[in-house]
């Protein structure tokens, strides 16, 4: 029997901060990785002795512009074809902002509830003993308190922070012994196929914009 076979299997649940991941990819100009199979990504990130029990994705539906809304809807439907996968929706809102100097008016988008939703699921799953290891894909420092609480209440459970590209939080890093930044290689081998067939026969296609050359 090999040494690897002697390692105790660990149950994993992944918690993915959708907007944090998206804006990390956007900051890198890695548009080609927007069509990301998050279940496959997690399987490519965890250790051989770990078992992915469930993946939880946290996002909010945008209201405009129409073309972005359509692309997001297509992607969410693609994620909906995955097994052992849950989607939790927060609230996306546009806040008016007016420049006092130039009188320029704009609507600034903000996403609400994601950090709270993640914190609730992390703590609830810990209490119900649904994981041995939690992988948190986020760099949102607002999640620091729940990480601290879980480590205190459940010292046998591990929290692994997987930072999206171009995203990092020293506060989160300092609260756990396990953290890393997701690399391009893992993303590249975790994409959906260009077309996905839903259970009703409908074909979902990767948005054309996402198949073009990466942004500079």
N, C-alpha and C positions, 0 to 999 in steps of 0.2 A: 504493500500500500504506500502510495506516494505521500510526501509531506502535505501537499495541497489537499488530498482526500481526508487528512486528519483535521483540517481546519473546520471549525464549526460554521455551519451555514447561517447567514444573517439575513433577516427579512428587511427589505428596503421599501420605503415609500418616498416618492419624489414630490416636491412642492415647487412649482415653477411660477415665478413672477413674470407673467407674459409681457407686460410693458417694459420692465427692466431688461428683459432679454431682447425684445424688439429694438429698443433704443440703443442697446449695446451694439447690436449688429448694424444698425443704421450709422452709428458713430464711426464704425470701421469701414463703412461703405460696402458691406457684405450682403448686398441685396439678393444674391443668388441663394443665400441660405435662409431666406424667409419661409420657403416651402419646406419647413423642417418637421420631420416625424419625431415628435418629442419622446415617444415611447422607445424608438430606436436609439435616440440620443442617450437616453438614460441607460439602456442596456450596453451601450458603448462606453459609458463612464464608470459604471459600477465594477467592483472586483469580481473575479471568477467565482469566489465562494459566497457571493451575495446573490439573493433572489429578489427580483423586482416584483413586489406584490401589487402595487398600484402607483399610478401617476396622477397628480392633481395639478390642474392648470388654472391659474387665476388671471382674469382679464376683465375688460369692460367693453361693451359694444359702442363703437364710435357712431356719431350721428351724421357727420359730414366731414369732408366733401363726399359726394356720391361714389366716385371711383374708388376711393380708399375704403369706404364702407363696404362696397361690393367685394373687394379683394379680401377684406377681413372676414366677411360672411363665408366666402368660399373656403378660406383656411379653417375657420371654426367647424364647418361641415366636414372637412377632411379629417380633423382631429376627432370628430364624432364617430368616425368609422373604426377607431382603435378600441381594443378590448381593455378592460381593467383601467379605464381612463375616465376621469371626472373633470368637468369644467365648472368653475365657480365664477359668477359674474358680479363685479362691483358696479360702480356708477361712473360714467364718463360725462363730464360737463364742460361747457364753455363759459368762462368767466370774463365779463367785459372789463377792459382796461383802457383808460384814457390818459394820454400823455399831457401833463399840465403845461409843458413848455411849448410843444408843437400842436397840441390838440388832436393828435393822431389817435384814432379809435381802433382797437383790435380786440379779438376774442382769444383769450389764452386758454388752451385746453388743460384740464386737470383730471386725474383719475382718482377716485375715492374708493375706500373699503378694501382694497387688495391686501394691504398689510394686516388689517384686522382679520380678514377671512383666512389668510395664511396662518396667523397666530392661533386662531380658534382651532383650525384643523390639526396643526402641529401638536397642540396641547391635548386636544380630545383624543387623537390617535395614540398619544403617549399614555394617557390614563387607561385607555382600552387595550393597551399592550398590542397594538397592531404592527409595530415595527421595532426592530433592533437598531436600525440605522435610518436616519432621516437625511435625505439629500435636499438641500435648499438652494435653488437656483435664483439668486437675487443678490443685490448689493445694497439693499435698502436698510439703512442703519436703524430705522424704526422697529425692526424685528429683533434688535438686540435684547430687549427685556424678556421676550418669550424664550429666547435661546438660553439666557441666564437662568430662568425659572426651571426649564426642563432639565438642564444640567444639574441643578440643585435637587430637584424632586426625584429625578430618575438618573442617578449617576451611572447606571449600567448602559444607558442608551447613548448612542453617538450621533452627533450632528455634524454633517459634512457640508461646508459651504462651497458651492460651485459658482464662481463669479462669471457673469456673462462677459463677453469681450468688451474692453474699454470701460468696465465697471469694477469698482472695488470699494470696500468699506473696512477701514482699520478697526472700527468698533466690532464688526462681526468677526473679523479675523481673530481678534483678541479674545473672543468668547468661546472659541473652539480650537482644538488641536489639529483639526482637519480642514484644509481649505486649498483651493486651486482655481485657476482661471481656465475656462473652457477654450480649447484651441481649435484652430481651423480644421485640423485633420479629423477630429471627432464630428464636427459639423458636416464636413464634406461627405462622410459615409453614413449620414443619418437623414438623408433627404427622402421625401415621398417620391414615388414614380411620377412622371409628368401627368398621368391620368389615374384617377382613382374611381373605381366603380362602387357606388353605394348599394345597400341591400335592396333598394327598390329599382336598381338598374340604371339610375341616373349617373352620368359621368362627370366627375369634378376635374377640372383642368387647372394646372398651375397658371396663375395670372401671367399674361405675356410680359408685363413689366419686370417680373421677377426672373425671367429667363434671359434678360439682356445683360450686357457687360456690367460688372460692378461699378458703383459710383466712385469717382476719384476721391 
